[in-house]
Amino acid sequence: MVNKLIPAMWVRLVILIIFGIFMYKEGLPWLAGFTVVLIALTIWQLITAYKQR
């Protein structure tokens, strides 16, 4: 099951990075900061998924 989620987590990570950069450029640094938290969560989930593979 974990193997099926790994590609989706990579896609989510890329989308979050693009969204965070866009929000920062639009003048919403607080939302970009929240995106950093979500990016960190996604990275932690990726690490955990690769360990359980």
VEXDREN-2710 file (C-alpha; in Angstrom, 1 decimal):
% VEXDREN-2710
k/r/px/py/pz
1/MET/0.0/0.0/0.0
2/VAL/2.8/2.4/0.9
3/ASN/4.4/1.9/-2.6
4/LYS/1.3/3.3/-4.2
5/LEU/1.3/6.5/-2.1
6/ILE/5.0/7.4/-2.7
7/PRO/4.4/8.9/-6.2
8/ALA/1.4/10.9/-4.9
9/MET/3.6/12.3/-2.1
10/TRP/6.2/13.4/-4.6
11/VAL/3.6/15.2/-6.7
12/ARG/2.2/16.9/-3.5
13/LEU/5.7/18.0/-2.6
14/VAL/6.3/19.6/-6.0
15/ILE/2.9/21.3/-5.9
16/LEU/3.5/22.6/-2.4
17/ILE/6.9/24.0/-3.4
18/ILE/5.4/25.8/-6.4
19/PHE/2.5/27.1/-4.3
20/GLY/4.8/28.4/-1.5
21/ILE/7.0/30.3/-4.0
22/PHE/3.9/31.8/-5.7
23/MET/2.4/32.9/-2.3
24/TYR/5.7/34.5/-1.3
25/LYS/5.9/36.4/-4.6
26/GLU/2.3/37.5/-4.2
27/GLY/3.1/39.1/-0.9
28/LEU/1.6/36.5/1.5
29/PRO/4.7/35.3/3.4
30/TRP/2.5/33.9/6.3
31/LEU/0.9/31.6/3.8
32/ALA/4.2/30.7/2.4
33/GLY/5.4/29.9/6.0
34/PHE/2.4/27.6/6.5
35/THR/3.4/25.9/3.2
36/VAL/6.9/25.3/4.6
37/VAL/5.2/23.4/7.5
38/LEU/3.3/21.3/5.0
39/ILE/6.4/20.7/3.0
40/ALA/8.2/19.5/6.2
41/LEU/5.3/17.2/6.9
42/THR/5.4/15.7/3.4
43/ILE/9.1/15.1/3.6
44/TRP/8.6/13.3/6.9
45/GLN/5.9/11.2/5.4
46/LEU/8.1/10.4/2.4
47/ILE/11.0/9.3/4.7
48/THR/8.6/7.1/6.7
49/ALA/7.1/5.6/3.5
50/TYR/10.5/4.7/2.1
51/LYS/11.5/3.1/5.4
52/GLN/8.3/0.9/5.4
53/ARG/8.8/-0.2/1.8
END
